Every structure is written in structure tokens, then in C-alpha cells.
Amino acid sequence: LLVFAVTLAATRVGQSRKRRLRAAEPSRGRSASQVMANLGVAGLVVALAPSGWHLLALAALAEAAADTCSSELGMAFPGRTVLLTNMKPVTPGIDGGISLHGTMAAVAAAGLVALLGWTSGLISGHLAATVVYAGVLGMLLDSLLGALLERHGLLNNDLVNLLSTAGAVGIAWAMA
């Protein structure tokens, strides 16, 4: 529920600017494939319940929240946006583009997911830091995949999101 609330709020911030950039989410909302791409890995982890599943599911959710908040809030606020692969300026909303506002939003969103996991007793404080790292690194993986593969039509956004949440799970597993 926290991921839903945070990402919904981020999507609604700065709608007029996002429309001017032609980067606003469609008014009908996200598709089922987008939801599954963002939340499916977390659901699979919970269903399989491997050792440490709390950490792994929270890492996937932190990445999903970080990615959505970074792109939505990065576009909502003016600032320099650069392509992750070469740091050259690009238009906000371009696949693989990152900005200071977006990156700060990603850290905050991943932090909120980790904080909820810690305060609810699902993970320790040490593992909460792992959730933040995995969520933010997964978001950066999303931007890298966007710059290298999505911009060139080799992957679509759903596959990039699925791979990024899976990447966050792998990062959390390796760090734990």
C-alpha cells in the first residue's frame, strides 16, 4: 500500500509540466503489464518464500518505488537531466535520463519502503540500509537499461522494469 500511495502521489505531482514535456502518464493510468512488471518480482519472492524473503521482497518494492518516483518527480521539477551512459544533457523523460531531483526522490522512496520494513519488524536496521541500496542501485540499473536497450527498441519499458526489480533482488541477496 505504501508503494501504491507514494508512486500515485509522485505521478500526480507536476502534471502540467509533464504534459508540456509530453511525458505524463495516460489519464487511464497504468496497464496491467506495467503493474506486473513493477510488482511481479516482489509477488514471486513472497509466493516462493525463500530464506530472507522479507528483505528480497522489500528490495523489489523499494526499486519499484524509487524508479517511479525518480522519473515522475525528476520530470516534475526543472533541472539538468543527463543520459546516464555519457552524462550529456537530454530532455527530461528520455529513457536513461537522470537528474538530481529524480535521484533524490529515488533515495527518499526507497528509504520510505525500508523504514516501513524496519518499523514493522520485517527487517533489522542493517537490512533496511540494504533495502535502500538495492532499491537505488536497481533504479540506476533501470536507467542504464533504458539508455542502452530501451531507447534503441531492444527492450520495452515493462521488461526494463521487470529486470530492474529482479536486479534489486539480486543486489539485496548479494549484500545480505
C-alpha positions in Angstrom: 0.0 0.0 0.0 2.9 2.4 0.8 4.4 1.8 -2.7 1.0 2.5 -4.3 0.5 5.7 -2.3 4.0 7.0 -2.9 4.0 6.3 -6.6 0.5 7.6 -7.1 1.4 10.9 -5.4 4.6 11.2 -7.4 2.7 10.6 -10.7 0.3 13.4 -9.8 2.9 16.0 -8.9 3.7 18.4 -11.7 1.1 17.2 -14.2 1.1 20.4 -16.3 4.9 20.3 -16.7 4.8 16.6 -17.6 2.1 17.3 -20.2 4.2 20.1 -21.7 7.1 17.6 -21.9 4.7 15.0 -23.4 5.8 12.6 -20.7 2.7 12.5 -18.4 1.2 9.1 -17.6 -2.0 8.5 -19.6 -5.1 9.6 -17.8 -6.4 6.0 -17.8 -3.5 5.0 -15.5 -1.0 2.2 -15.7 -1.7 -1.0 -17.6 -1.8 -4.5 -16.0 1.5 -5.3 -17.7 3.2 -2.3 -16.1 1.9 -3.2 -12.7 3.1 -6.8 -13.1 6.5 -5.7 -14.4 6.9 -3.5 -11.3 5.4 -5.7 -8.6 5.6 -9.2 -10.1 9.1 -10.0 -8.8 8.1 -9.0 -5.2 5.0 -11.2 -5.5 7.0 -14.1 -6.8 9.5 -13.7 -3.9 6.7 -13.7 -1.4 5.0 -16.7 -3.0 8.2 -18.8 -3.1 9.2 -17.6 0.4 13.0 -18.3 0.2 15.2 -17.6 3.1 15.3 -13.9 3.6 12.2 -13.3 1.6 11.3 -10.2 3.6 14.5 -8.5 2.5 14.2 -9.6 -1.1 10.5 -8.5 -1.5 11.2 -5.1 0.2 14.2 -4.6 -2.2 12.0 -5.2 -5.2 9.3 -2.8 -3.8 12.0 -0.2 -3.0 13.2 -0.4 -6.6 9.7 0.0 -8.0 9.0 3.0 -5.7 12.5 4.5 -6.4 12.1 4.1 -10.2 8.7 5.6 -10.4 9.4 8.5 -8.0 12.7 9.3 -9.8 11.2 9.5 -13.2 7.9 11.2 -12.2 9.5 13.8 -9.8 12.6 14.2 -12.0 10.3 15.4 -14.8 8.1 17.4 -12.4 10.8 19.8 -11.3 13.1 21.8 -13.6 16.7 20.9 -13.5 19.5 19.4 -15.6 18.8 15.9 -16.9 21.7 13.9 -18.4 21.9 10.5 -20.1 23.4 8.0 -17.6 25.8 6.5 -20.1 27.6 9.7 -21.2 26.3 12.5 -18.9 25.3 14.6 -21.9 22.1 16.7 -21.4 18.8 15.2 -22.6 15.2 16.2 -22.4 13.5 15.1 -19.1 11.6 11.9 -19.6 14.1 10.4 -22.1 14.9 6.7 -21.4 18.1 6.6 -19.5 18.0 10.2 -18.3 18.7 11.0 -14.7 18.5 14.2 -12.7 19.4 15.4 -9.2 15.7 15.8 -8.3 14.9 12.4 -9.6 17.8 10.7 -7.8 16.9 12.4 -4.5 13.3 11.3 -5.0 14.5 7.7 -5.6 16.6 7.7 -2.4 13.6 9.0 -0.4 11.2 6.5 -1.9 13.5 3.5 -1.2 14.1 4.9 2.2 10.4 5.0 3.0 10.0 1.4 1.9 13.0 0.4 4.1 11.7 2.4 7.0 8.3 0.7 6.9 10.0 -2.7 6.7 12.1 -1.8 9.7 9.4 -0.3 11.8 7.0 -3.1 11.1 9.7 -5.6 12.3 10.2 -7.3 9.0 13.9 -6.4 8.8 16.6 -5.0 11.1 18.1 -1.6 10.7 21.2 -3.0 9.0 19.0 -4.7 6.4 16.9 -1.5 6.0 20.1 0.1 4.7 20.5 -2.9 2.3 16.9 -2.3 1.0 17.8 1.4 0.3 21.0 0.5 -1.5 19.3 -2.3 -3.6 16.4 -0.1 -4.4 18.5 2.8 -5.6 21.0 0.6 -7.4 18.1 -1.2 -9.1 16.7 2.2 -10.2 20.1 3.1 -11.7 20.1 -0.3 -13.5 16.7 0.7 -14.9 18.2 3.9 -16.2 21.2 2.1 -17.7 18.9 -0.5 -19.4 16.8 2.4 -20.6 19.7 4.2 -22.1 21.4 1.2 -23.7 18.4 -1.0 -24.7 15.0 0.7 -24.4 16.0 3.8 -26.3 17.0 1.6 -29.2 13.9 -0.5 -29.2 15.6 -3.7 -27.9 13.5 -3.8 -24.7 10.2 -2.2 -23.8 9.6 -0.4 -20.5 7.9 -3.4 -18.9 10.9 -5.6 -19.5 13.2 -2.9 -18.2 11.1 -2.6 -15.1 11.0 -6.4 -14.6 14.8 -6.7 -15.0 15.4 -3.8 -12.7 13.3 -5.1 -9.8 14.9 -8.6 -10.3 18.3 -6.8 -10.2 17.4 -5.1 -6.9 16.5 -8.5 -5.5 19.9 -9.9 -6.7 21.7 -6.9 -5.2 20.0 -7.4 -1.8 20.7 -11.1 -1.9 24.4 -10.5 -2.6 24.6 -7.8 0.1 22.8 -9.8 2.8 
